[in-house]
Amino acid sequence: MLLDGNIRQQYQIFFESLRKSSITDLARKDELAKKLFMSQGITFTVYSDGEGIEKIFPFDIIPRIITAAEWAHIESGIKQRLKALNLFLKDIYHEQAILRDNVIPSALIHTCSNFLKEMVGVDVPFGIYTHISGIDLIRDSDGSFYVLEDNLRTPSGVSYMLENRNMTYRIFPGLLPQNNVRSIKDYPDLLLKNLIALSNRQTSNPTVVLLTPGIFNSAYFEHTTLARLMGVELVEGKDLVVSDAKVYMKTTAGLKQVDVIYRRVDDEFLDPLVFNPNSMLGVSGLYYAYRKGNVAIINAPGNGVADDKAVYTYVPQMIKYYLNEEPILKTVPTYYMDNKEHFDLVFGQVRKMVIKKTNESGGYGMLMGHAASDQQIADYKVEVKKNPRQFIAQPMIQLSSVPCFINNQIQPRHVDLRPFALYGPSGIEIVPGGLTRVALREGSLVVNSSQGGGSKDTWVLG
């Protein structure tokens, strides 16, 4: 018998099948998964040590299983949230009514480093800013889902979601249909359909490209995977040129006009003529072509103002303001470090807090109060005082745990969930699943791959 204790109902069928397996069988499957991930080049790059080290993306063979009712709640909450965030972006770059009505402090927006003044007054195709989003969810011990953060710029991880499912088919071939698991394989087709629909040129066959920073980017595996699955060209900035306010791709047959760019390059590097003049990753004149409506850029530049961690706390107010609805998904209480009362409260109980930089990702720049030394806390406090606007704090939430196969044993580990949403002219579509990230170290709450985390397949039951 492999398992003891209570098994959640949605796991019953899966674990009944595991009872027929020995630990040796599971260890063999675990080893096979590692070898397949390595042989297929399913990796990510870590730069924390000052050099780029390519690593296998750690994969746990036991899936996370979500019921149909739980997913319906998640799906409706994400759709509501994205509608409000999209309306916020349109408003903030046009009328700014939400600021005039004092729903959000103007200073919060105008001190946000990701607010692009160049986007003020720019009309984006179909009024959609948040075409591709990855919304990070956590589940508290009470079973409630909370939004931890909104990833609206260049969210990553969807390729690992797809590869995790492929791996599950390899190691548990009959269990997906047996458990009535909903499919995620349509994601590349849905993404391409949305990208094509955003073209402004009257042509039956718009040209779509995926713009990558290049092979040294930590998510390059994902860029190549998505381009291949969609059947579009993977390009770097040097492969594109702007002429007469139109974007062209260099090909062996000459220049070919580009209609839609799915960019995985950050705002500041998109166009050296407008943003960072030292950028070698973007395309000179790209922003002008975009403003003229001759090319669509996905996601829209300037989205970072909406996923700033200090703006995050106002999303419930956005939902009420723009949609006149109550938020479906909860948000985590958030404290501003440039508010003296908040600052004093946070450092008065810092052992119960997580302090984060408002525009960092990947788990970098965080202070986990419960795990930090007195010296680390003192040093971090000095850093916060230098630029308090760039920091927020949140109380430590005990993430839910799920069963994982670690060191040849089934053990609980903390997880979060990143579902991926596609917002196109026909509405919002969310693939039933997402990237479940796992804190592989016992007791750890940090799930980021760059900080020692891994992932697992996510099953949504039909």
Sequence and secondary structure as in RCSB ss.txt:
>XXXX:A:sequence
MLLDGNIRQQYQIFFESLRKSSITDLARKDELAKKLFMSQGITFTVYSDGEGIEKIFPFDIIPRIITAAEWAHIE
SGIKQRLKALNLFLKDIYHEQAILRDNVIPSALIHTCSNFLKEMVGVDVPFGIYTHISGIDLIRDSDGSFYVLED
NLRTPSGVSYMLENRNMTYRIFPGLLPQNNVRSIKDYPDLLLKNLIALSNRQTSNPTVVLLTPGIFNSAYFEHTT
LARLMGVELVEGKDLVVSDAKVYMKTTAGLKQVDVIYRRVDDEFLDPLVFNPNSMLGVSGLYYAYRKGNVAIINA
PGNGVADDKAVYTYVPQMIKYYLNEEPILKTVPTYYMDNKEHFDLVFGQVRKMVIKKTNESGGYGMLMGHAASDQ
QIADYKVEVKKNPRQFIAQPMIQLSSVPCFINNQIQPRHVDLRPFALYGPSGIEIVPGGLTRVALREGSLVVNSS
QGGGSKDTWVLG
>XXXX:A:secstr
    S   GGGHHHHHHHTTS HHHHHHHHHHHHHHHHHTT EEEE TTSS EEEE  EEEEEEEE HHHHHHHH
HHHHHHHHHHHHHHHHHTTT HHHHTTSS HHHHHT TT  GGGTT   GGG   SEEEEEEEE TTS EEEEEE
E SS   HHHHHHHHHHHHHHSTTHHHHTTB   TTHHHHHHHHHHHT  S  SS  EEEE   TTSTTHHHHHH
HHHHHT EEE GGGEEEETTEEEEEETTEEEE  EEEE S GGGS TTTS TT SSS TTHHHHHHTTSSEEES 
TTGGGTS TTTGGGHHHHIIIII    SSEE   EETTSHHHHHHHHHTGGGEEEEETT  TTTT EEGGG  HH
HHHHHHHHHHH GGGEEEEE     EEEEEETTEEEEEEEEEE EEEEETTEEEE S  EEEE  STT     GG
GT EEEEEEEB 
